[in-house]
Amino acid sequence: MNNMLWLSAGLFLIALFTSKHRTYTSRTASIGAVVIFLYMVLSACYIVSNYFTGEGINDAVIFHLRYGLDGSGFADYYLIIAVGIGLLISSLMISVFYYRMLKNSVLSEHQKLKRLISTVSLILALIIHPTVRFLGESALSVLGVENPLSLKYNFSDYYKTASLSAISENHPNLVYIFAESFEDTYFDEKIFPSLVTALRPIREQSISFTQIKQAWGTSWTIAGMTSVMCGLPLVTPSRNSDSPQGNSMSKMSTFYSGAVCMSDMLHKEGYKLIYRSGSPLEFAGVDKLYKTHQFDDIKGIKELKPLLSNPSYQTPWGLYDDTLFDIARNDFKKYSKSKQKFAMFLSTMDTHHPYGHVSKSCKAQEYKDGSNSMLNAVICSDELIAKFIKQIQDSPYGKNTIIVVGSDHLAMHNMAIDDLMKGERRDQFMIIDPRLSHGDKIEKVGSTLDIGATLLSFLGYKGTVGLSRDLLGDEPSLMEEFKDVDKLLNAWSNEISRFWEFPKIEKELVLDTTKNSLKIGSTLYKFPILLHLSENLEVSPFFEVKLKFFETVKLFGYLHDYHAEDAFLWVDKCSRINTLSSENNVSLKGKYCFALGKLGGEITTEALNSEKKLSLELLNQTLTLPFEEEKAIQRRENLMQIKEK
């Protein structure tokens, strides 16, 4: 666990042990109790997050909280969920005990030193807490504070506009296997003897890349996929001051729409793009990523379930891998017979943390004594992936198919993590090209960001994709060029987040009551929604997030923080919009209503009982409305009444 957390915890304990005579009023005791509760909650969040990430709270945690957790395999996490709830209850109990113990304490003159030590220790414990530091860095990014590294190394000097040119007349088909958490470390015979046996001879005959390090913003599934496809780390929109802060992206209809990715270029070259996964497509916006970037045929567990002979045969995360590969094999044959170029991407599930799941069809059901469920899943996955590769190679279409096996990211906290930490952690990446007579081992240092540019050359093209570099070329990768590339990528987060490309309103805006959605150009956003309108009608959308166990602040909470001069469009339940319409003594009736105006100026409210079009002229007029701070203050009070209800 983070060393700073241990140091912070030590200072916190010092603060507690010296706090007996730190205060002598109920008020200061209350403040101390609140601070202690806050510290404990921050620590609980860190501990729970660290269980998943091994890095405490990071961008993966923030992304999933903002995007939503629908499709997660919660059944695998009952223990850590219980621990989290227990930590929250303990936090409350300790803070209450602290208050009761100190509220009537009498502070004598010689005890003032203890109070000083306790106060300073508690403040320092909070300041150096890794969660506070992470949130502080994120806040600076949101506020638009430039990172010195981004000034020294300009993002535009390293980002390459997507381009593609043919270097061969032969453009084979592609099958890409995102092997869930199946990192290169599992191949280490010293740590895991005889674990990976089926893939090893295939790897020796492939072009294998042994120094694929994990870069910042690529350490979870959707982020790993994005890095491969687009040559970009995944940055949540909320890290940019022009983007929606603290909201769910699950209601957005596009994903990195401003980026041109490898799949976009292959689509233009006539490739049919296919994606198959055993998990729900909605999880983390996987469907949005592939739909936005030109995939024609996208199917997850919901779409594949009708093909199952036994629909109950699945894990908490989705389909078992033997089922997925059976379906993918049939799809491979179908598309190969069509003689149209295609690229098929598969995402496996059996090696998902924390425990892994073993498909029934595996001959090898256990590794060694079978006590480690994750290693049992790895040995099975090794068998299934190798079998699927062999089936493609032995088919009539094998000579025209490039196969890639790559981990989507390094393994997170799982049953084998202690052994994994003994090795040199690297992502797996191998290219199996039937045209090559022998394999080769490439030791050039790179990351999953570099896979796109590297892979294109095997498909008969020379291409550039974002921050991706061809690991078979002379140009250094970012991992080679920079000592601490993670800090640099983090410094570029504001520039990268602009690839979400929130639209500018260039013609009328449509409120569609049949689909409960707002349409700007070709982009759809689901109700309820709050749009902040900039001076040139660029929008920053805010949404509500609904999670399994939590619910974020409602949209009126965001609106409450707007300035008097901020123009907005708010679409929500009429019972909420009525708070603003009541000034005109008009009670709006219907499922959804909208409010358009400024918090400190005129606000137009209306029920949405049919499709409503807001003209460009009306929206521009809204931007020029006069405003008064006093009116905004009153409306903020009205908005707070909704919360109280």
C-alpha positions as CSV (number, residue, x, y, z in Angstrom):
1,M,0.0,0.0,0.0
2,N,1.1,3.6,-0.7
3,N,3.9,4.6,1.7
4,M,2.3,8.1,2.0
5,L,-0.8,6.4,3.4
6,W,1.2,4.7,6.1
7,L,2.8,8.0,7.0
8,S,-0.5,9.8,7.0
9,A,-2.0,7.0,9.2
10,G,0.9,7.4,11.7
11,L,0.3,11.1,12.0
12,F,-3.4,10.4,12.4
13,L,-2.8,8.1,15.3
14,I,-0.5,10.7,16.9
15,A,-3.3,13.2,16.6
16,L,-5.7,10.8,18.3
17,F,-3.4,9.8,21.1
18,T,-2.6,13.5,21.9
19,S,-6.2,14.7,21.5
20,K,-7.5,14.0,25.0
21,H,-7.1,17.6,26.1
22,R,-7.0,19.2,22.7
23,T,-10.3,21.0,23.1
24,Y,-12.7,22.3,25.7
25,T,-15.9,23.3,23.8
26,S,-18.6,21.4,22.1
27,R,-18.0,23.3,18.9
28,T,-14.3,22.5,18.5
29,A,-15.1,18.9,19.5
30,S,-17.6,18.8,16.7
31,I,-15.2,20.2,14.2
32,G,-12.6,17.6,15.3
33,A,-15.1,14.8,15.0
34,V,-16.1,15.8,11.4
35,V,-12.4,16.0,10.4
36,I,-11.8,12.6,11.8
37,F,-14.9,11.2,10.1
38,L,-13.7,12.7,6.8
39,Y,-10.2,11.3,7.2
40,M,-11.6,7.8,7.9
41,V,-13.9,7.9,4.9
42,L,-11.1,9.0,2.6
43,S,-9.0,6.1,4.0
44,A,-11.8,3.7,3.5
45,C,-12.3,4.8,-0.1
46,Y,-8.6,4.4,-0.7
47,I,-8.4,0.9,0.8
48,V,-11.4,-0.3,-1.2
49,S,-10.1,1.3,-4.4
50,N,-6.6,-0.2,-3.7
51,Y,-8.1,-3.6,-3.6
52,F,-9.2,-3.2,-7.2
53,T,-6.3,-1.1,-8.7
54,G,-3.3,-1.7,-6.5
55,E,-2.8,2.1,-6.8
56,G,-5.5,3.4,-4.5
57,I,-7.8,5.9,-6.1
58,N,-6.7,6.6,-9.6
59,D,-8.3,7.5,-13.0
60,A,-9.8,4.0,-13.4
61,V,-11.8,4.5,-10.2
62,I,-12.9,8.0,-11.2
63,F,-13.9,6.8,-14.7
64,H,-16.1,4.0,-13.4
65,L,-17.7,6.2,-10.8
66,R,-18.5,8.8,-13.4
67,Y,-19.5,6.3,-16.1
68,G,-21.6,4.0,-13.9
69,L,-21.0,0.4,-12.8
70,D,-23.8,-1.3,-14.7
71,G,-22.5,-4.7,-15.9
72,S,-19.9,-5.1,-13.1
73,G,-19.6,-8.6,-11.6
74,F,-20.6,-7.5,-8.1
75,A,-21.0,-11.1,-7.0
76,D,-17.2,-11.4,-7.1
77,Y,-16.8,-8.5,-4.6
78,Y,-19.1,-9.4,-1.7
79,L,-16.2,-9.5,0.7
80,I,-14.7,-6.1,-0.1
81,I,-18.1,-4.5,-0.3
82,A,-18.8,-5.8,3.2
83,V,-15.4,-4.5,4.3
84,G,-16.2,-1.1,2.8
85,I,-19.5,-0.9,4.6
86,G,-17.8,-1.9,7.9
87,L,-15.2,0.8,7.5
88,L,-17.8,3.5,7.0
89,I,-19.7,2.3,10.1
90,S,-16.4,2.3,12.1
91,S,-15.6,5.8,10.8
92,L,-18.9,7.1,12.2
93,M,-18.5,5.3,15.5
94,I,-15.0,6.6,16.1
95,S,-16.0,10.2,15.3
96,V,-19.0,10.0,17.7
97,F,-16.7,8.5,20.4
98,Y,-14.2,11.3,19.8
99,Y,-16.9,14.0,20.2
100,R,-18.4,12.5,23.4
101,M,-14.9,12.1,25.0
102,L,-13.8,15.7,24.3
103,K,-16.8,17.9,24.3
104,N,-16.5,18.7,28.0
105,S,-12.7,18.5,28.4
106,V,-11.0,21.2,30.4
107,L,-7.8,22.5,28.9
108,S,-5.1,23.3,31.4
109,E,-2.1,25.5,30.6
110,H,0.5,22.7,30.5
111,Q,-1.6,20.7,28.0
112,K,-1.5,23.3,25.3
113,L,1.5,21.6,23.7
114,K,-0.5,18.4,23.3
115,R,-3.3,20.3,21.6
116,L,-0.7,21.9,19.2
117,I,0.8,18.5,18.4
118,S,-2.6,16.9,17.9
119,T,-3.8,19.7,15.6
120,V,-0.7,19.9,13.5
121,S,-0.6,16.1,13.2
122,L,-4.2,15.9,12.0
123,I,-3.7,18.7,9.4
124,L,-0.5,17.0,8.1
125,A,-2.3,13.6,8.0
126,L,-4.9,15.1,5.7
127,I,-2.5,17.0,3.5
128,I,-0.3,14.1,2.7
129,H,-3.2,11.5,2.4
130,P,-2.9,10.0,-1.2
131,T,-6.6,10.5,-1.8
132,V,-6.4,14.2,-0.9
133,R,-3.4,14.6,-3.1
134,F,-5.1,12.9,-6.1
135,L,-8.2,15.0,-5.6
136,G,-6.1,18.1,-5.3
137,E,-4.3,17.4,-8.6
138,S,-7.6,16.7,-10.3
139,A,-9.0,20.0,-9.0
140,L,-6.1,21.9,-10.4
141,S,-6.7,20.3,-13.8
142,V,-10.4,21.1,-13.6
143,L,-9.6,24.7,-12.7
144,G,-7.4,24.9,-15.8
145,V,-4.1,25.2,-14.0
146,E,-1.4,24.4,-16.5
147,N,1.0,21.6,-15.6
148,P,4.6,22.8,-16.1
149,L,5.4,19.6,-18.0
150,S,2.7,20.4,-20.6
151,L,4.3,23.8,-21.2
152,K,7.8,22.2,-21.6
153,Y,6.6,19.4,-23.8
154,N,3.8,20.6,-26.1
155,F,1.2,17.8,-26.7
156,S,0.8,18.9,-30.3
157,D,4.5,18.2,-31.0
158,Y,4.0,14.5,-30.0
159,Y,0.4,13.8,-31.1
160,K,0.3,12.6,-34.8
161,T,-2.7,13.3,-36.9
162,A,-4.1,9.9,-38.1
163,S,-2.9,8.9,-41.6
164,L,-2.8,5.7,-43.5
165,S,-1.0,4.7,-46.7
166,A,-0.7,1.3,-48.4
167,I,2.7,-0.2,-48.5
168,S,1.5,-3.6,-49.9
169,E,-1.3,-4.9,-52.1
170,N,-2.0,-7.6,-49.6
171,H,-4.2,-6.6,-46.7
172,P,-5.0,-9.7,-44.6
173,N,-7.9,-10.1,-42.1
174,L,-7.3,-9.5,-38.4
175,V,-8.4,-11.3,-35.3
176,Y,-7.4,-9.4,-32.1
177,I,-7.8,-11.1,-28.7
178,F,-8.0,-8.8,-25.7
179,A,-7.0,-11.4,-23.1
180,E,-8.4,-10.0,-19.8
181,S,-5.5,-9.2,-17.5
182,F,-3.4,-12.0,-19.1
183,E,-0.1,-10.2,-18.7
184,D,3.3,-11.3,-19.9
185,T,4.4,-12.1,-16.3
186,Y,2.4,-15.3,-16.4
187,F,4.9,-16.6,-18.9
188,D,7.7,-16.4,-16.4
189,E,8.7,-20.0,-15.6
190,K,10.6,-19.0,-12.5
191,I,7.5,-17.6,-10.9
192,F,4.8,-19.8,-12.6
193,P,6.4,-23.0,-13.7
194,S,4.4,-24.9,-16.4
195,L,1.5,-22.4,-16.1
196,V,1.4,-21.2,-19.7
197,T,2.2,-24.2,-21.9
198,A,-0.2,-24.1,-24.9
199,L,0.6,-20.5,-25.9
200,R,4.3,-20.7,-25.4
201,P,5.2,-22.5,-28.7
202,I,2.8,-20.1,-30.5
203,R,4.6,-17.2,-28.9
204,E,8.0,-18.6,-30.0
205,Q,6.7,-18.6,-33.6
206,S,5.3,-15.1,-33.4
207,I,6.6,-11.5,-33.2
208,S,6.5,-11.1,-29.5
209,F,7.0,-7.8,-27.7
210,T,8.5,-8.3,-24.3
211,Q,8.8,-4.7,-23.0
212,I,5.2,-3.4,-23.2
213,K,4.9,-1.3,-20.0
214,Q,1.6,0.0,-18.7
215,A,1.2,3.7,-19.3
216,W,-0.9,6.2,-17.3
217,G,-4.6,6.1,-18.4
218,T,-4.4,2.6,-19.9
219,S,-4.7,0.5,-16.7
220,W,-8.3,-0.8,-17.0
221,T,-10.2,-2.6,-19.8
222,I,-11.9,0.3,-21.7
223,A,-8.7,2.4,-21.3
224,G,-6.5,-0.4,-22.6
225,M,-8.8,-0.8,-25.6
226,T,-8.8,2.9,-26.2
227,S,-5.0,3.1,-26.1
228,V,-4.8,0.3,-28.7
229,M,-7.5,1.7,-31.0
230,C,-6.7,5.4,-30.8
231,G,-3.1,5.7,-29.5
232,L,-4.4,7.8,-26.6
233,P,-4.7,7.2,-22.8
234,L,-8.3,7.5,-21.5
235,V,-9.0,10.7,-19.8
236,T,-12.4,11.4,-18.3
237,P,-14.0,14.6,-19.6
238,S,-14.3,16.0,-16.0
239,R,-10.5,16.5,-15.9
240,N,-10.9,19.5,-18.3
241,S,-12.3,22.8,-17.3
242,D,-14.5,23.0,-20.4
243,S,-16.0,19.5,-19.8
244,P,-18.7,18.2,-17.5
245,Q,-17.5,17.9,-14.0
246,G,-18.6,15.2,-11.6
247,N,-21.2,13.6,-13.9
248,S,-22.0,10.4,-15.6
249,M,-20.8,9.8,-19.2
250,S,-23.1,6.8,-19.6
251,K,-25.8,9.0,-21.2
252,M,-23.4,10.4,-23.8
253,S,-23.9,8.9,-27.3
254,T,-20.2,9.1,-28.5
255,F,-16.8,8.2,-27.2
256,Y,-13.7,10.2,-28.0
257,S,-15.5,11.4,-31.1
258,G,-12.8,14.0,-31.8
259,A,-10.1,11.3,-32.3
260,V,-9.4,9.4,-35.5
261,C,-8.6,5.8,-34.5
262,M,-7.1,2.8,-36.2
263,S,-10.6,1.4,-36.7
264,D,-11.8,4.6,-38.4
265,M,-8.9,4.3,-40.9
266,L,-9.5,0.6,-41.5
267,H,-13.2,1.2,-42.1
268,K,-12.2,3.7,-44.9
269,E,-10.0,1.0,-46.4
270,G,-13.0,-1.3,-46.7
271,Y,-12.6,-3.4,-43.6
272,K,-15.7,-4.7,-41.8
273,L,-15.2,-4.2,-38.1
274,I,-16.6,-6.7,-35.6
275,Y,-16.5,-6.9,-31.8
276,R,-17.5,-9.8,-29.5
277,S,-17.5,-9.8,-25.8
278,G,-19.0,-12.1,-23.1
279,S,-19.8,-9.0,-20.9
280,P,-22.5,-6.4,-21.2
281,L,-21.7,-3.9,-23.9
282,E,-22.9,-1.0,-21.7
283,F,-20.2,-1.6,-19.1
284,A,-17.9,1.4,-19.0
285,G,-19.1,2.6,-22.4
286,V,-17.6,-0.2,-24.5
287,D,-20.5,0.0,-26.9
288,K,-20.0,3.8,-27.3
289,L,-16.3,3.3,-28.1
290,Y,-16.9,0.8,-30.9
291,K,-20.0,2.4,-32.4
292,T,-18.3,5.8,-32.5
293,H,-15.3,4.4,-34.3
294,Q,-17.0,2.6,-37.2
295,F,-17.6,-0.9,-35.9
296,D,-20.3,-2.6,-37.9
297,D,-21.2,-5.6,-35.8
298,I,-21.0,-5.3,-32.0
299,K,-22.3,-8.0,-29.7
300,G,-22.1,-8.7,-26.0
301,I,-23.8,-11.1,-23.6
302,K,-27.3,-9.7,-24.3
303,E,-27.0,-10.1,-28.1
304,L,-25.2,-13.5,-27.8
305,K,-27.4,-15.1,-25.2
306,P,-30.0,-16.4,-27.7
307,L,-27.2,-18.5,-29.3
308,L,-26.6,-20.4,-26.0
309,S,-27.8,-23.9,-25.4
310,N,-27.6,-23.3,-21.7
311,P,-28.3,-19.6,-20.9
312,S,-27.5,-20.1,-17.2
313,Y,-23.9,-21.1,-18.0
314,Q,-22.2,-17.8,-17.2
315,T,-20.0,-16.0,-14.6
316,P,-20.9,-12.8,-12.7
317,W,-19.1,-10.9,-15.5
318,G,-20.7,-12.6,-18.4
319,L,-20.2,-15.6,-20.7
320,Y,-17.5,-18.1,-20.1
321,D,-14.6,-17.9,-22.6
322,D,-15.3,-21.3,-24.2
323,T,-18.7,-20.1,-25.2
324,L,-17.3,-16.8,-26.6
325,F,-14.7,-18.6,-28.7
326,D,-17.3,-21.1,-30.1
327,I,-19.4,-18.1,-31.2
328,A,-16.3,-16.2,-32.5
329,R,-15.1,-19.3,-34.5
330,N,-18.5,-19.4,-36.3
331,D,-18.3,-15.7,-37.0
332,F,-14.8,-16.0,-38.3
333,K,-15.8,-18.7,-40.8
334,K,-18.9,-16.6,-41.9
335,Y,-16.9,-13.4,-42.5
336,S,-14.0,-15.3,-44.1
337,K,-16.3,-16.9,-46.6
338,S,-17.7,-13.5,-47.6
339,K,-14.3,-12.5,-48.9
340,Q,-14.6,-9.0,-47.5
341,K,-11.7,-7.7,-45.5
342,F,-12.6,-7.8,-41.8
343,A,-11.0,-7.1,-38.4
344,M,-12.6,-9.0,-35.5
345,F,-11.8,-8.0,-31.9
346,L,-12.6,-10.3,-29.0
347,S,-12.6,-9.6,-25.2
348,T,-12.2,-12.5,-22.9
349,M,-13.5,-12.7,-19.3
350,D,-12.4,-15.9,-17.5
351,T,-9.2,-14.3,-16.1
352,H,-11.0,-11.3,-14.6
353,H,-9.9,-10.4,-11.1
354,P,-10.2,-11.2,-8.3
355,Y,-10.8,-14.9,-8.5
356,G,-11.0,-15.9,-12.2
357,H,-13.5,-18.4,-13.6
358,V,-12.7,-21.8,-15.2
359,S,-14.6,-22.8,-18.3
360,K,-16.0,-26.3,-18.1
361,S,-14.6,-27.4,-21.4
362,C,-10.9,-27.0,-20.3
363,K,-8.9,-30.2,-20.0
364,A,-6.7,-28.5,-17.4
365,Q,-9.1,-27.5,-14.7
366,E,-6.4,-26.9,-12.0
367,Y,-2.9,-25.5,-11.7
368,K,-0.7,-27.5,-9.3
369,D,-2.9,-28.3,-6.2
370,G,-5.7,-26.1,-7.5
371,S,-5.7,-23.9,-4.4
372,N,-5.3,-20.6,-6.5
373,S,-8.5,-20.0,-8.5
374,M,-6.9,-17.3,-10.6
375,L,-4.1,-19.5,-11.7
376,N,-6.6,-22.2,-12.5
377,A,-8.4,-19.6,-14.7
378,V,-5.0,-18.7,-16.4
379,I,-4.1,-22.3,-17.2
380,C,-7.6,-22.7,-18.7
381,S,-7.4,-19.5,-20.7
382,D,-4.0,-20.5,-22.0
383,E,-5.6,-23.7,-23.4
384,L,-8.7,-22.0,-24.9
385,I,-6.8,-19.1,-26.6
386,A,-4.2,-21.5,-28.1
387,K,-7.0,-23.8,-29.3
388,F,-8.8,-20.9,-31.0
389,I,-5.6,-19.8,-32.7
390,K,-4.9,-23.3,-33.9
391,Q,-8.5,-23.5,-35.3
392,I,-8.0,-20.4,-37.3
393,Q,-4.5,-21.5,-38.5
394,D,-5.8,-24.9,-39.6
395,S,-8.8,-23.4,-41.5
396,P,-8.8,-22.6,-45.2
397,Y,-8.6,-18.9,-44.3
398,G,-5.7,-19.1,-41.8
399,K,-3.0,-18.0,-44.4
400,N,-4.9,-14.7,-44.8
401,T,-5.4,-13.9,-41.1
402,I,-3.2,-12.0,-38.7
403,I,-3.8,-12.9,-35.1
404,V,-2.9,-10.7,-32.1
405,V,-3.0,-11.8,-28.5
406,G,-2.6,-8.9,-26.0
407,S,-3.6,-8.2,-22.5
408,D,-6.0,-5.3,-22.1
409,H,-4.0,-4.2,-19.0
410,L,-1.9,-5.6,-16.2
411,A,-3.7,-7.8,-13.7
412,M,-5.3,-5.9,-10.9
413,H,-5.6,-7.2,-7.3
414,N,-6.3,-11.0,-7.7
415,M,-5.5,-14.3,-6.0
416,A,-2.1,-14.4,-7.7
417,I,-1.0,-10.8,-7.1
418,D,1.7,-11.6,-4.6
419,D,3.5,-13.8,-7.1
420,L,2.9,-11.4,-10.0
421,M,4.6,-8.7,-8.0
422,K,7.8,-10.8,-7.9
423,G,8.2,-10.4,-11.7
424,E,8.9,-7.6,-14.1
425,R,5.3,-6.5,-14.9
426,R,4.7,-6.2,-18.6
427,D,1.6,-6.4,-20.8
428,Q,1.4,-9.2,-23.3
429,F,1.5,-8.4,-27.0
430,M,2.2,-10.9,-29.8
431,I,1.5,-10.9,-33.5
432,I,1.0,-14.2,-35.3
433,D,1.7,-13.7,-39.0
434,P,1.3,-16.8,-41.2
435,R,3.7,-15.3,-43.8
436,L,6.6,-15.4,-41.4
437,S,8.8,-18.6,-41.3
438,H,10.1,-17.9,-37.8
439,G,9.4,-15.9,-34.7
440,D,11.2,-12.9,-33.3
441,K,11.5,-11.3,-29.9
442,I,11.3,-7.5,-29.8
443,E,12.7,-5.9,-26.7
444,K,12.0,-2.2,-27.7
445,V,10.3,-0.5,-24.8
446,G,6.8,0.6,-25.5
447,S,3.2,0.5,-24.2
448,T,-0.3,-0.4,-25.4
449,L,-0.4,3.1,-26.9
450,D,2.1,1.8,-29.5
451,I,0.1,-1.2,-30.6
452,G,-2.0,0.5,-33.3
453,A,0.9,2.0,-35.3
454,T,2.9,-1.3,-34.9
455,L,0.0,-3.5,-36.1
456,L,-0.9,-1.5,-39.2
457,S,2.3,-2.5,-40.9
458,F,1.3,-6.2,-40.7
459,L,-1.9,-5.3,-42.4
460,G,-0.1,-3.7,-45.3
461,Y,-0.1,-0.1,-44.3
462,K,2.1,2.6,-42.9
463,G,0.1,4.7,-40.5
464,T,0.2,7.2,-37.6
465,V,-2.3,7.0,-34.7
466,G,-2.1,9.6,-32.0
467,L,0.7,9.0,-29.6
468,S,1.4,5.5,-31.1
469,R,4.8,4.7,-32.5
470,D,5.8,1.7,-34.6
471,L,7.8,-0.5,-32.3
472,L,9.5,-2.1,-35.4
473,G,10.6,1.4,-36.6
474,D,13.4,3.7,-35.7
475,E,11.4,6.4,-34.0
476,P,11.5,6.1,-30.2
477,S,8.3,5.4,-28.3
478,L,7.2,7.8,-25.6
479,M,8.3,5.1,-23.1
480,E,11.8,5.3,-24.5
481,E,12.0,9.0,-24.9
482,F,10.8,10.1,-21.5
483,K,12.0,8.9,-18.1
484,D,8.6,9.4,-16.5
485,V,6.0,9.2,-19.3
486,D,3.1,8.8,-16.8
487,K,3.7,12.3,-15.4
488,L,3.8,13.6,-19.0
489,L,0.6,11.9,-20.0
490,N,-1.1,13.2,-16.9
491,A,0.2,16.7,-17.7
492,W,-1.4,16.4,-21.1
493,S,-4.8,15.4,-19.7
494,N,-6.5,18.7,-20.5
495,E,-5.4,18.5,-24.2
496,I,-6.4,14.8,-24.4
497,S,-9.8,15.3,-22.8
498,R,-10.7,17.6,-25.8
499,F,-11.1,14.4,-27.9
500,W,-14.4,14.0,-26.2
501,E,-15.4,16.9,-28.5
502,F,-18.5,18.2,-26.8
503,P,-20.5,19.7,-29.7
504,K,-21.2,23.3,-30.6
505,I,-24.8,24.2,-31.3
506,E,-24.7,25.3,-34.9
507,K,-28.4,24.9,-35.7
508,E,-31.7,24.3,-33.8
509,L,-31.6,22.1,-30.8
510,V,-34.2,19.4,-30.6
511,L,-35.9,18.0,-27.4
512,D,-37.3,14.7,-28.5
513,T,-40.1,13.4,-26.1
514,T,-40.4,10.1,-27.9
515,K,-36.8,9.1,-27.1
516,N,-36.5,11.3,-24.0
517,S,-33.3,12.8,-25.5
518,L,-31.8,16.1,-26.5
519,K,-30.2,16.2,-30.0
520,I,-27.3,18.5,-31.0
521,G,-26.4,17.8,-34.6
522,S,-26.0,14.1,-34.7
523,T,-25.2,13.7,-31.0
524,L,-27.9,12.5,-28.6
525,Y,-28.0,13.0,-24.8
526,K,-30.6,11.3,-22.6
527,F,-32.9,13.2,-20.2
528,P,-32.4,14.5,-17.5
529,I,-29.6,16.7,-18.6
530,L,-28.1,20.1,-17.8
531,L,-26.2,22.0,-20.5
532,H,-23.9,24.9,-19.7
533,L,-23.9,27.2,-22.7
534,S,-20.6,29.1,-23.5
535,E,-20.4,32.4,-25.3
536,N,-20.0,30.6,-28.7
537,L,-22.7,28.0,-27.9
538,E,-20.3,25.2,-27.1
539,V,-21.9,23.0,-24.5
540,S,-20.8,21.2,-21.4
541,P,-23.3,18.5,-20.5
542,F,-24.0,17.4,-16.9
543,F,-25.8,14.2,-16.1
544,E,-27.1,12.3,-13.1
545,V,-25.3,9.0,-12.2
546,K,-27.1,6.1,-10.7
547,L,-25.0,3.4,-9.3
548,K,-25.8,0.1,-7.5
549,F,-25.2,1.4,-4.0
550,F,-24.9,5.2,-4.4
551,E,-26.5,8.1,-6.2
552,T,-24.8,11.3,-7.0
553,V,-26.0,14.8,-6.5
554,K,-28.9,15.7,-8.7
555,L,-28.7,18.3,-11.5
556,F,-30.1,21.1,-9.4
557,G,-27.0,20.7,-7.3
558,Y,-24.8,21.5,-10.2
559,L,-27.1,24.4,-11.3
560,H,-26.9,25.7,-7.7
561,D,-23.2,26.4,-8.2
562,Y,-23.6,28.3,-11.5
563,H,-22.8,32.0,-11.6
564,A,-25.5,34.6,-12.1
565,E,-24.4,35.2,-15.7
566,D,-24.1,31.5,-16.8
567,A,-26.5,30.6,-19.5
568,F,-28.0,27.1,-19.2
569,L,-30.6,24.6,-20.5
570,W,-32.0,22.3,-17.9
571,V,-34.3,19.3,-18.8
572,D,-35.6,17.4,-15.9
573,K,-38.7,16.2,-14.2
574,C,-41.4,18.9,-14.0
575,S,-41.6,18.6,-10.2
576,R,-38.0,20.0,-10.1
577,I,-38.3,22.6,-12.9
578,N,-41.4,23.9,-11.1
579,T,-39.1,25.4,-8.6
580,L,-38.0,27.9,-11.3
581,S,-41.4,28.2,-13.0
582,S,-43.2,29.1,-9.7
583,E,-41.9,32.6,-10.0
584,N,-44.4,33.1,-12.8
585,N,-47.2,31.4,-10.8
586,V,-47.3,28.7,-13.5
587,S,-47.4,25.0,-12.5
588,L,-45.9,22.8,-15.2
589,K,-47.4,19.4,-15.7
590,G,-45.9,16.5,-17.6
591,K,-43.1,14.0,-17.3
592,Y,-40.3,16.3,-18.4
593,C,-40.0,20.1,-18.6
594,F,-37.2,22.4,-19.6
595,A,-35.8,25.7,-18.2
596,L,-33.7,28.0,-20.5
597,G,-32.0,31.2,-19.3
598,K,-29.6,32.5,-16.7
599,L,-29.6,31.9,-13.0
600,G,-29.5,35.7,-12.4
601,G,-31.7,36.6,-15.4
602,E,-34.8,35.7,-17.3
603,I,-35.7,32.0,-17.4
604,T,-38.2,30.4,-19.8
605,T,-39.8,27.2,-18.6
606,E,-42.1,24.9,-20.5
607,A,-43.6,21.4,-20.2
608,L,-42.4,18.9,-22.9
609,N,-45.6,17.2,-24.1
610,S,-44.4,17.0,-27.7
611,E,-41.2,17.5,-29.6
612,K,-39.7,20.9,-29.0
613,K,-37.2,22.8,-31.2
614,L,-35.1,25.6,-29.7
615,S,-33.9,27.9,-32.5
616,L,-30.3,29.1,-32.8
617,E,-31.7,32.7,-32.6
618,L,-33.4,31.9,-29.2
619,L,-30.3,30.3,-27.8
620,N,-28.1,33.3,-28.8
621,Q,-30.7,35.7,-27.3
622,T,-30.3,33.7,-24.0
623,L,-26.6,34.5,-24.0
624,T,-27.2,38.2,-24.1
625,L,-29.8,38.3,-21.3
626,P,-29.0,40.8,-18.4
627,F,-28.5,39.4,-15.0
628,E,-28.6,40.3,-11.3
629,E,-26.6,38.6,-8.5
630,E,-29.5,39.1,-6.1
631,K,-31.9,37.2,-8.3
632,A,-29.3,34.3,-8.6
633,I,-29.1,34.2,-4.8
634,Q,-32.8,33.8,-4.5
635,R,-33.0,31.1,-7.1
636,R,-30.2,29.1,-5.4
637,E,-32.3,29.1,-2.2
638,N,-35.2,27.8,-4.3
639,L,-33.0,25.0,-5.7
640,M,-31.9,24.1,-2.2
641,Q,-35.6,23.5,-1.3
642,I,-35.7,20.6,-3.8
643,K,-32.9,18.9,-1.9
644,E,-34.7,19.4,1.4
645,K,-37.8,17.8,0.0
